[in-house]
Amino acid sequence: MKKIDGRYVTGEPLTTLWDDLLSNNLHNEGGVDFPKGKKPEALIKRCFEIATNEGDWVLDSFLGSGTTAAVAHKMNRRWIGIEMGEQAYTHCKKRLDSVIDDTDTNGISKAVNWQGGGGYHFYELAPSLLVKNDKLPVYQINPTYTFNMLCEAICKIEGFKYKPQDVFHGHSSEKRFIHVTTEFVNAEYVRSLSQHLDEGQSLLIYATKIQSDMMLPENIEVKKIPKDLLDKCNFESEVR
């Protein structure tokens, strides 16, 4: 006899054929409708028991109805779920909200004595930073981007932490900073920024308009938007 999910049952060694996990009432699990797409929470629970420990990270890059994230949450695993379209709201978010506020009593809730709690961050993927110009065969900054979005995106691409402070928009260390601008950058502009640097600090400037043939200090680098971003971005192949 073995104690499983709070009760003693006759135990046998686990085989590769799991025919003991029934799909009874599967349509009720999570409170969302996902015909022929749901997996039983008990199935995911067993996978986690075999392959993970509490506090481990679980990734489901095709979250579906949210089963993986729901089970991971109930079993005290940290998780990342990825889904596209309205389903992220109508299924995944709805289901996980019910797990957190303890209105989800189905699935493995009773087996793990789930009482609700916890939380999560919900992120939406931003539109592409660079898009093709409507008339010319060139890329340009997406018109939907605000200046703050542009700064944050460039910081991400260049490996800086986005944290606007003084004249800088981010830093990658205590001595390396970045500045983004849509103004014309000339020698005088660079000189004014350099006055904010201490000894041993360096600066990367991204600008849309740059004076040619500038003499720059060794600790300052200037890159052009969008030209110097193109090599750092990936674009889907286009079907002509």
Secondary structure, DSSP 8 states (H G I E B T S, - for coil): -EEETTEEE------S---S---TTGGGGGG---TTT---HHHHHHHHHHH--TT-EEEESS-TTSHHHHHHHHTT-EEEE---STHIIIIIIHHHHHHHTT---STTTTTTT---------------SEEE-SSSSSEEE-TT--HHHHHHHHHHHHT-EEEEETTEEEESSSSEEEEEEEEEE-HHHHHHHHTT--TT-EEEEEEEEE-TT----TTEEEEETTHHHHTT--------
